[in-house]
Amino acid sequence: MPSTERRKPQSALVPAADVLSTLLVERFSCRAYRPDAVPHDTIATMLSIAQNAASWCNSQPWQVHVTEGAATERLREAMFAAAMADASSGRMSSQSDLPFPENYAGVYKERQREVAWQLYEAVGVAQGDRVASAKQTLENFRLFGAPHALVITTEKSIGTYGVLDCGSYLGTLLLAAQSLGIGMIPQAAFANYCPLLREFFGIPENRDIVCGASFGWPDMDHPANNFRSRRAVQADTVTWVAE
């Protein structure tokens, strides 16, 4: 069963481990932002830290497209217009370069539902209110009001290992952002509109779009930022082999 709180391990930690544990525990998917931009140099520092992420054979296959200023607003308008057009037609576009999961079942479905209802409860969406839940989903394409967005791509020819490396990069990027006080939310939802992103950023065909993310200074007074997803206990995810 998931633990009810996200806490640092109880054993004594050396300083570096304590810092890492704190960053991991305090990081969350930020779904509301203050309007003021993050300084360019601060974003550059975040990206420099993340560049130290591990990758297969040190291939570092990720490429990152980052928006600032008017570019963020143009992307927000384009993404939201596309999502609204889909919502009006009663369908959701799925034009991803990479396949989405076929389904979530068992404990994975339980975890997915739990975090969804944590969000809905926080922002006042009643169970069964499909109109309100759909409106909240559309916030993905408004970038949750963030002043910045980014898209991560991988070299198509590297295949699965390039995608795994981008996952390593994204995890490191989230910690880099947290260390600088920047809120961020990874968004697979961006991949629904790969052709739009490809044209917007000039992404060549030899690059697969993995995911996007919105980021900026978090608005900690917004109810969407006032819950935390739970984590499974170690016994549910680790098998020890001693003999």
BELSUL-V481880 format. One record per pair of residues at least 4 apart in sequence whose C-alpha atoms are under 7 Angstrom apart, sorted by the first residue. I is the first residue (numbers start at 1). J is the second residue. D is the distance in whole Angstrom. If there is no record, write none. Layout:
i:I j:J d:D
i:I j:J d:D
This chain:
i:1 j:232 d:6
i:1 j:233 d:7
i:2 j:230 d:6
i:2 j:231 d:5
i:2 j:232 d:4
i:2 j:233 d:6
i:3 j:230 d:6
i:3 j:231 d:6
i:3 j:232 d:6
i:3 j:233 d:6
i:4 j:230 d:6
i:5 j:230 d:6
i:6 j:25 d:6
i:6 j:230 d:7
i:6 j:231 d:7
i:7 j:25 d:6
i:8 j:21 d:6
i:8 j:22 d:7
i:8 j:25 d:7
i:13 j:17 d:6
i:13 j:18 d:5
i:14 j:18 d:6
i:15 j:19 d:6
i:16 j:20 d:6
i:17 j:21 d:6
i:18 j:22 d:6
i:19 j:23 d:6
i:20 j:24 d:6
i:21 j:25 d:6
i:22 j:26 d:6
i:23 j:27 d:6
i:23 j:175 d:6
i:23 j:178 d:6
i:23 j:179 d:7
i:27 j:178 d:6
i:28 j:228 d:7
i:29 j:184 d:6
i:29 j:185 d:5
i:30 j:183 d:5
i:30 j:184 d:5
i:30 j:185 d:5
i:30 j:218 d:7
i:30 j:225 d:6
i:31 j:144 d:5
i:31 j:185 d:7
i:31 j:224 d:6
i:31 j:225 d:6
i:32 j:144 d:5
i:32 j:145 d:6
i:32 j:146 d:7
i:32 j:218 d:6
i:32 j:219 d:5
i:32 j:222 d:6
i:32 j:224 d:7
i:32 j:225 d:7
i:33 j:145 d:6
i:33 j:146 d:5
i:33 j:216 d:6
i:33 j:217 d:6
i:33 j:218 d:4
i:33 j:219 d:5
i:34 j:217 d:6
i:34 j:218 d:6
i:34 j:219 d:5
i:35 j:146 d:7
i:35 j:147 d:6
i:36 j:147 d:7
i:37 j:147 d:6
i:37 j:216 d:7
i:38 j:42 d:7
i:38 j:43 d:7
i:38 j:216 d:6
i:38 j:217 d:7
i:39 j:43 d:7
i:40 j:44 d:6
i:41 j:45 d:6
i:42 j:46 d:6
i:43 j:47 d:6
i:44 j:48 d:6
i:45 j:49 d:6
i:46 j:50 d:6
i:46 j:176 d:5
i:46 j:177 d:6
i:47 j:51 d:6
i:47 j:173 d:7
i:49 j:176 d:6
i:50 j:169 d:6
i:50 j:172 d:5
i:50 j:173 d:5
i:50 j:176 d:6
i:53 j:168 d:6
i:53 j:169 d:5
i:53 j:172 d:6
i:54 j:58 d:7
i:54 j:168 d:6
i:55 j:59 d:6
i:55 j:60 d:6
i:55 j:165 d:5
i:56 j:161 d:7
i:56 j:165 d:7
i:61 j:154 d:5
i:61 j:155 d:6
i:61 j:162 d:6
i:62 j:152 d:6
i:62 j:153 d:6
i:62 j:154 d:5
i:62 j:166 d:6
i:63 j:152 d:6
i:63 j:153 d:5
i:63 j:154 d:6
i:64 j:150 d:7
i:64 j:151 d:6
i:64 j:152 d:5
i:64 j:153 d:6
i:65 j:150 d:5
i:65 j:151 d:5
i:65 j:152 d:7
i:66 j:149 d:6
i:66 j:150 d:4
i:66 j:151 d:7
i:67 j:71 d:6
i:67 j:72 d:5
i:67 j:148 d:5
i:67 j:149 d:5
i:67 j:150 d:6
i:68 j:72 d:5
i:68 j:147 d:7
i:68 j:148 d:6
i:69 j:73 d:7
i:70 j:74 d:6
i:71 j:75 d:6
i:72 j:76 d:6
i:72 j:147 d:6
i:72 j:148 d:6
i:72 j:149 d:7
i:73 j:77 d:6
i:74 j:78 d:6
i:75 j:79 d:6
i:76 j:80 d:6
i:76 j:141 d:6
i:76 j:142 d:5
i:76 j:143 d:6
i:77 j:81 d:6
i:78 j:82 d:6
i:79 j:83 d:6
i:79 j:141 d:5
i:80 j:84 d:6
i:80 j:141 d:5
i:80 j:142 d:6
i:81 j:85 d:6
i:82 j:86 d:6
i:83 j:87 d:6
i:83 j:138 d:7
i:83 j:141 d:7
i:84 j:88 d:6
i:85 j:89 d:6
i:86 j:90 d:6
i:86 j:91 d:5
i:86 j:92 d:5
i:86 j:93 d:6
i:87 j:91 d:6
i:87 j:92 d:7
i:93 j:192 d:6
i:94 j:192 d:4
i:94 j:193 d:7
i:95 j:191 d:7
i:95 j:192 d:5
i:95 j:193 d:6
i:95 j:194 d:6
i:96 j:191 d:5
i:96 j:192 d:5
i:96 j:193 d:7
i:96 j:194 d:5
i:97 j:194 d:7
i:97 j:208 d:6
i:97 j:209 d:6
i:104 j:108 d:6
i:104 j:109 d:5
i:105 j:109 d:5
i:106 j:110 d:6
i:107 j:111 d:6
i:108 j:112 d:6
i:109 j:113 d:6
i:110 j:114 d:6
i:111 j:115 d:6
i:112 j:116 d:6
i:113 j:117 d:6
i:114 j:118 d:6
i:115 j:119 d:6
i:115 j:229 d:6
i:116 j:120 d:6
i:117 j:121 d:6
i:118 j:122 d:6
i:118 j:227 d:7
i:119 j:123 d:6
i:119 j:224 d:6
i:120 j:124 d:6
i:120 j:125 d:5
i:121 j:125 d:6
i:122 j:223 d:6
i:122 j:224 d:6
i:122 j:227 d:7
i:123 j:223 d:6
i:123 j:224 d:6
i:125 j:129 d:7
i:125 j:132 d:6
i:125 j:133 d:6
i:129 j:133 d:6
i:130 j:134 d:6
i:131 j:135 d:6
i:132 j:136 d:6
i:133 j:137 d:6
i:134 j:138 d:6
i:135 j:139 d:7
i:138 j:142 d:7
i:139 j:143 d:6
i:139 j:144 d:5
i:140 j:144 d:6
i:140 j:189 d:7
i:143 j:214 d:6
i:146 j:214 d:6
i:146 j:215 d:6
i:146 j:216 d:6
i:147 j:215 d:7
i:147 j:216 d:6
i:148 j:214 d:6
i:148 j:215 d:5
i:148 j:216 d:6
i:149 j:213 d:6
i:149 j:214 d:4
i:149 j:215 d:6
i:150 j:212 d:6
i:150 j:213 d:5
i:150 j:214 d:6
i:151 j:211 d:6
i:151 j:212 d:4
i:151 j:213 d:6
i:152 j:209 d:6
i:152 j:210 d:6
i:152 j:211 d:6
i:152 j:212 d:6
i:153 j:207 d:6
i:153 j:208 d:5
i:153 j:209 d:4
i:153 j:210 d:5
i:154 j:162 d:6
i:154 j:163 d:6
i:154 j:166 d:7
i:154 j:207 d:5
i:154 j:208 d:5
i:154 j:209 d:7
i:154 j:210 d:7
i:155 j:162 d:7
i:155 j:206 d:6
i:155 j:207 d:5
i:155 j:208 d:6
i:156 j:206 d:5
i:156 j:207 d:5
i:156 j:208 d:5
i:158 j:162 d:5
i:159 j:163 d:7
i:160 j:164 d:6
i:161 j:165 d:6
i:162 j:166 d:6
i:163 j:167 d:6
i:163 j:210 d:7
i:164 j:168 d:6
i:165 j:169 d:6
i:166 j:170 d:6
i:167 j:171 d:6
i:168 j:172 d:6
i:169 j:173 d:6
i:170 j:174 d:6
i:171 j:175 d:7
i:172 j:176 d:6
i:173 j:177 d:6
i:174 j:178 d:6
i:174 j:184 d:7
i:175 j:179 d:6
i:176 j:180 d:7
i:177 j:181 d:6
i:177 j:182 d:5
i:177 j:183 d:7
i:178 j:182 d:5
i:178 j:183 d:7
i:182 j:215 d:7
i:182 j:216 d:6
i:182 j:217 d:5
i:182 j:218 d:7
i:183 j:215 d:5
i:183 j:216 d:5
i:183 j:217 d:6
i:183 j:218 d:5
i:184 j:213 d:7
i:184 j:214 d:6
i:184 j:215 d:4
i:184 j:216 d:7
i:185 j:213 d:5
i:185 j:214 d:6
i:185 j:215 d:7
i:186 j:212 d:6
i:186 j:213 d:4
i:186 j:214 d:7
i:187 j:211 d:6
i:187 j:212 d:5
i:187 j:213 d:5
i:188 j:211 d:5
i:188 j:212 d:6
i:190 j:211 d:6
i:190 j:212 d:6
i:191 j:209 d:7
i:191 j:210 d:7
i:191 j:211 d:6
i:193 j:197 d:6
i:194 j:198 d:6
i:194 j:209 d:7
i:195 j:199 d:6
i:196 j:200 d:6
i:197 j:201 d:6
i:198 j:202 d:5
i:198 j:203 d:5
i:199 j:203 d:7
i:203 j:207 d:7
i:220 j:225 d:6
i:232 j:236 d:6
i:234 j:238 d:6
